[in-house]
Amino acid sequence: MNDKGAMIAVVEQNHLSNKQTMPNPNRGSCGFQSNEFEQEYTRPSKSQLKREMTALQKLGEELIAQSRERVKSVPMPEDVRDAILECQQIKDHEGRRRQLQYVGKKMRSLEEHEVDAIQKVIDNWKGTSKSSAAALHALERQRDKLLADDKALTELLAQHHELDGQHLRGLIRNARKEQTENKPPKAYREIFQILKQLQESSDQTHEENQDEQTDQE
């Protein structure tokens, strides 16, 4: 072998040796180490996707059940709002069913932050509704107490001097008579309205006092 041939043979041998000993950046003791394999991507399960779709469909139905004024006040894309408002107007069963499906489709097109904003508004509505219902039940119990115990009226008049005691006593007598004789509850309802107006006035005074304290601070 001449010198040139010997040199080529040495170069090839070195290249082969380097190729065998050089670490493969994509291989390791347990297989590939490329970044694309470092984290396994897990796709949502079919059951999870179904639950999310169902939740969005119900969210759309909750909006449809509200008044048009409420729906218009909710932050959402205009096309989604239009689909909901249109569904509220449809009376035909089959037409409404198709529109409900369309509303569900539009709801699924929303971004996560848009869904969160809508849910927050609905949660606020529910909280307000529960609070209002509790307040009305409290007034009903107060009215029943007035009819059952004369001392309750004395305590009420002592707390609210602006009330017409004589008028209230007359209403209480008439309400008791309505219950005994099974008559329409005219006086019974009027007592409730008086108590309701009294509560609203008290709430307004309380809010004004809080505003004054805030301004002073």
Stockholm file with secondary structure:
# STOCKHOLM 1.0

chainA/1-217         MNDKGAMIAVVEQNHLSNKQTMPNPNRGSCGFQSNEFEQEYTRPSKSQLKREMTALQKLGEELIAQSRERVKSVPMPEDVRDAILECQQIKDHEGRRRQLQYVGKKMRSLEEHEVDAIQKVIDNWKGTSKSSAAALHALERQRDKLLADDKALTELLAQHHELDGQHLRGLIRNARKEQTENKPPKAYREIFQILKQLQESSDQTHEENQDEQTDQE
#=GR chainA/1-217 SS CCHHHHHHHHHHHHHHHHHHHSCCTTCBTTBCCCGGGTSCCCCCCHHHHHHHHHHHHHHHHHHHTSCHHHHHHSCCCHHHHHHHHHHHHCCSHHHHHHHHHHHHHHHHTSCHHHHHHHHHHHHHHHHHHHHHHHHHHHHHHHHHHHHHCHHHHHHHHHHCTTSCHHHHHHHHHHHHHHHHHTCCCHHHHHHHHHHHHHHHHHHHHHHHHHHHHHHHC
#=GC SS_cons         CCHHHHHHHHHHHHHHHHHHHSCCTTCBTTBCCCGGGTSCCCCCCHHHHHHHHHHHHHHHHHHHTSCHHHHHHSCCCHHHHHHHHHHHHCCSHHHHHHHHHHHHHHHHTSCHHHHHHHHHHHHHHHHHHHHHHHHHHHHHHHHHHHHHCHHHHHHHHHHCTTSCHHHHHHHHHHHHHHHHHTCCCHHHHHHHHHHHHHHHHHHHHHHHHHHHHHHHC
//
